[in-house]
Amino acid sequence: QPGRIGGTPRRTVPGMTDRVDLAIIGGGIVGLATALRLTDSRPDLRVAILEKEAELATHQSGHNSGVLHAGLYYAPGSLKARLCRQGKAEIEAFAEAHRIPVRYPGKLVVALNEDELPRLAEIKSRATANAVEGLEEIGPERLRELEPEATGIRALWSPRTGIIDFRAVALAYADDLRGRGVAIHTARRVTGIEERPDGVVLSTPAGELRAGHVIACAGLHADRVAAMTGESGREVPRIIPFRGDYYTLTPEARSLVSRLIYPVPDPRFPFLGVHFTPRHDGQVWAGPNAVLAFAREGYHRTDLNLRDLAGTLTYRGFQRLAIHYWRMGLTEMWRDLSKRAYVRELQCYLPALRGDQVRFGPSGVRAQALAYDGGLVDDFSLGGSGRLLHVRNAPSPAATSSLAIGRMLADTAVERFALA
């Protein structure tokens, strides 16, 4: 596959052995951002990125709603809260410099009834602690001013929540990296990792790559890549794939929505519930739900990978989660299978929406880390030892936070690997 070292094109051939100072596994937005921040601080490092797909940023980085999050929901003091705020500012600056469009339709988090008001108050408290810019609590009159077709009794208004094309951002990262001499290998799957006293050997179908150190940003396969290095056992979380299916509004219905409209989320879960998202390309997406995916890269309801499904169903952590939240799981599955049920949920927030104005749309798969005790890992999580550093959990808002996550990983690598 084509790659570049020092700006010169070259082709990797089977049996070839490459040598670099540091290798990054995963060509998604977090892996690319990590390489960018690492070469900011250490431009002399020889860095290579290995991506198993033929193109970069094709999974979570390319299957998302494109929301540039302002940091409303995250526990104050958490990595998500800190890195989302930092990362948003950094992406905005990067987008301006690279002429990537950013829109700011703003976000409304809408309470439908009195029961949801305590949770709305908790979100407001978190958002205030996280210094969310321009945050405002509003009543039904102001809600109708901002979004005439929406309904609710109270809402939080975040005017600086934005929309961006994260895959375009990721590919711009890659363009900058090639200009810095970083080797980007696509269609180069890592099949084995061997740590040696003098470095790490990464086995791939295109030959071995020898690296002084490795950072793994493997997303949907983060736990499997970690297992190649001996990281396993009850203390290591397992990746469970959750598919989110979107609907799209017909062109005639798009005028019903001008802002992002979100429900008040359940604090027990990292999923935000069904919502409306005006997109950078003019479309309006409605969704997603959150159902178990039967394949880690299963973007359709019929996609099935027996190895992936068996790994999920036999994992004690998932069994505990399913026993505890089976009612919610069945509700999500029913709404996924029944368009009528899905539309009814949407009409709670947008009563004027009709079923014939809603069409099946794209899907995404979220890599959600799950602990052995059945707890969903909510915050970003890193691991690793020796010459290896792993990103164990990087769900939303990882795309918004990518440059800040990349800086944290780069700083950790420089200190842990003594790269300074």
N, C-alpha and C positions, 0 to 999 in steps of 0.2 A: 504494500500500500504506500502511496506517496507520503513523504514526510519531509521535514526540513531540519537541517542542522546548520547554524550560522547563516541562515537565509538561502542556502543552496539546496535545491531539490535533490532528493535521492530516493531510491526504492529499496524497501526491505525485502530480502529474499530468504526462503527457508534455509535454516542452518546458520544464519548470520548471527553473530554475537555483538550486541551493542554494549557500551559502557558509559554510564552517566553518573553524576554526583547524586542526583535524587530523581526518583521516578514517582509519578502520581498515577494511581489506578483510578480511572473514571474520567471521561470527557464530558461530564455535565457541568452545569453552571458553577457548582461549588469547587470541583476539581480545577476548572479553568481559572476561577478567581484566586484559588490558592497559589497556582503557578504565577499568576500576575503579581500578587503581593510578595511572593518569595523572590521573584526577579527584581521587584522594586528595591528590596533591601540587600539582595545578593546578586547583582547582575552578572557576576563572573561564574555563577554556578551553571553546570551543564545539567539541564532539566529535560525530562521526557514525560509525555503524557500518553498513557495507553488506554484506548477506548475500544470495547469489543464490537461496537456497531460500525457500520460503514460510514456513518455521519455522526457529528457531535450533537450533544444536547437533544437526543431523540426521545428520552423517557420523561421523567418528572420535569425536566427543564423545558421540554417542548410540549407537555400535556398539562397545562395549568390555565387558570382563568386570567392570568396576567395582572393580578391586583398588586399594586405597590402599597404594602401595608404600612399604616402609621403607628402601630403598636398598641392598639386599644386593649387587647385581651390578656396580655402576658403578665405573669406574676412579677411584681416589682422586685428587682434584684436578680432575676433569672437571666440566663444567657440570651434567651429569646427577646426579653425586654430591652436589654442593653444593645445587642447586636442588630436588632431590627431598626432601632432609632439611628444607630451609626450607619448601618448599611444603606438605609433609605437615602440619607444625605449623600453618601458616596455614589450610589447609582444615579441619583439625579445629576450630580456633577459629571459623571462619566457619560451619561446620555446626552447632556448638553454639548460636551466636547466632541462627541461622535455623531451628533445630529440624529439621535434616535428619539422619535416623538414620545412625549409623556403628556397624558391628559389628566386633569384633576376633576372628575365628576363629583367626588366626595362620597362619603358613605353614611348611610342612615341605619342604625341598629334600632329596630322597632319593637316595642312591647305592645302586644295585642290586648292584654288584660292585666288586672291587678296582681295576679299571681306571679307575673314576670317582673314586676317592679323591683323586688329585692335583688334579683340577679342583674337587672339593668343598673341599679345603684352600685353593685359590686364592680361591674365593668367600668362605670364612671370613676370609681375610686382607683382602680388599676390604671386607667388611662391618664388620670390626673397625676398619679405618681410617676408615670412614664413620660410625662411632659408632652403629651400628644398635642400637636400644634392646632390651635383654633377650636378645640373641643367645646361643644355647647350642648346642654340638655334642653330639649324643646318639647312643647305640647302639640296637640293635634292641629292647631291653627298654623303654626310655623311649619309643621310637617307637610300640610297641604300646599303651603307656599313653595316649598322646595320640590315636592313630588306630588302634584295634584291628584293622581290616581291611587296613591298609597293610602292605607288606613292603619290606625294605631292610636293608642292613648298617650304614649310618651315615646321619646326616641333620643338617642345620642347622635349628634351631627359632627362628623369628622371631615371638614372641607378639604384637607390636604391628602386624603387617601387618593391614590392615583391609579392609572392604568398604563401598562407598558408591555411591549412584546419581549418577554424574557429570553426567547430563543435568539432573537436578534441581538440582545445584549450579550448572550453567551458567545455567539459567533464573532461579535466585535472583540470580546476578550481574546478569542483565538487568533484573530488577525493581529492584534497587538503582540501576542506571544510569538507568533512566527517572525515578526519583525525583530524580536529580541533574540532570535536564534533557538527558541524552544522547539524541540522535536515533538510533533504531534502525530502519533500512530493511530490511525483508525483501522477497524477490522482486525484488531490484535488483542484477542482475549487472553487474559491471564489464567493459566490452567494449573499453576503450581508456584509456591513461594518457598524458598529455602534460605534461611538466614545463616550466614557463615561469619567467621571472625572478621573477615576483611570486607564484608558487604552482604548484599542480598541478591539472589539469583531468581529472576522471574521467568518462568517457563511459558512460552506462547507457541501456537502453531507455526509462527513465522520465525522461530528461533528464540534463543535465550536473550534476555537483557540483564546485564549486571549493573546494579546500582549501589551506591554507598548507603543510601537510606530510602525509605518508601513511605509515602502518605497515601492511604487508601480512602477514596471518596466514591465508594461503589454503589451508593443509593439502594436500589431494590435488592442488591446482592451483597450488601455490606457485611452481614453475618457470615455468609459463605466465604467471602474473601478473608475475613478475620479467622475463620476456622482453618484456612490453609496455613496460618501461622501458629496454630495451636491454641488460639483463643476459643474456648468452648466451655461448656459446663453451665450450671444453674445461674452463676453470677453474670453471664454474658447474655444480653437480651437477644431475642430472635426477631427477625423482620417478618411481619405479617402484612400481606398486600391487601389493601382495601381499594376497591374500584369505585370511582365516582362517575356517574352518568349524568351528562348535561342534556337539557333540551335547549332549543333555540327558538326565539320568537320570530314569527314571519315578519317581512318588511313592514307590513301595514300596522303591526302591533308594537314595533320598536318605539314609536312615539309615546307609548304608555310609560316608558322608563327612561329617565335621564340621569339618575343617580344609582349608586350601588345600594341595594336594599337588602338588609340582613336581618335574620331573626335574633332574638336574645339566645345565645348558646347555652347549652347545659355545661356547667363547669366541670362535670365529671369526665367529659370527653374532649379530645383535641379537635373534634369535627365541629364546624360552625353551623351546620344545618343548611337547608335549601335556601338559596338567595338569588338575587338578580344582579347581573354584571354587564354593564355596557362595555363592549370590547374596543380595542384600539382600531379594529378594522370596520367598525360600524355595526357589527352584530350585537345582539343582546343574548347572553346565555342565562339560563335558569337552571339552578342546581348548585352543586351536585348532591346526590345522596351519598351514603357510605355503606357499601355491602362488601362482604368477603369476596375477593377475587380468587378464582380457581386456578390462576396462574400468575406468577409474579409480573409477567408482562402481558397479562390478559386484559386487553382493552375492549373486548366484546363479551357479551353475556355467555356465548357458547365456547369461549376459549377455555381450554382445560389442559393443565400439565399435571400428570399424576404424581410426579415427584414433588412438585410444589404443594399440591393439595394434601398429599399424605404428610408432608413435613409440618403443615399447619395443623391438621386435625389430630396428629399424635403428640403435639407439643402440649405439655401440661399447662403452660401459661395460657394458651388459647382455650383449652378445655375449661379452665377456671373462669376466664372472661365470658365464655359462652353461657355457662351455668348462671352466672350472676346477671347477665344482661340479655337473656334470650328473648324477652318480650320486645325490647328495643330492636334487636336484630331482626326479628320476624316482621316488625313494622317497616323497617328499612327495605327488606326484601320484597314485601308486598307492594310498597310504593315504587320499587324499581320495576316490578313486573306489570303494574297497573298504571297506565297513563292517566286514567281518570282519577286515581288516588293522588297521583303526583300533581295533577292540575288543581285538585281541591286544596292541596297544601299551598300551592302558589297563590291561589285566589284569596287565601287568608290575608295576604299582604297587598294584593292587587286585584280587587273584586271585579274590575271591568275585563280582565283577561278571559278569553274564551278558549275552549279546548282545541278548536280548529286553528287557533293562532299559535299553537305550540307544536314543534316538530322535534323528532329525535335528533340529537346532536352528538358531539364528540364525547370521549371518555378519558379519564386519567386514572392512574394507579398510584396510590400513596404508599410509600415505604414506611410503615409504622413499626417502631421497635416496641416489643412487648416483653415484659419481665416474666420470670418463671412463676411469680406469685399471681399473675394475671393482671398486673397493673400496666396500663399504657404509659410508656415513657414519654413525658410531655416536653421536656426541655431538650435542647441540643446536647449531644453526648459524644465525648471523645474517649478513646482507649488506646491500648497498645503498649509495647515495651521494647526495649532494645533498640534496634534500628528501624522499627515500624511504628507508625501512628495511624490509627483508624478513626474515621467518622462513623460512629455507631448509629446515630440518630440525627437526621437533619430534615424534618418535615417542614411544612409551611410555618414561618415565613423565611425559609432558607434562601429562596430566590431573591427576595428583597434584601436579605442580610448577607448575600453572597460575598461581597467584598470585605465586610467586617469579619465574617467567618474565615475567609481566606487570610486576612491579616492575623487573626488569632492562631490559625494553624501554622502560618509562616513563622510567627514569633515563637510558638511552642517548638517547632522543628529546629529553629536556629539555636534555641537554648538547650533542648534535649539532645540534639545530635551534635552540639558543639560546632556549629557551622560558622559562628562569628569569627 
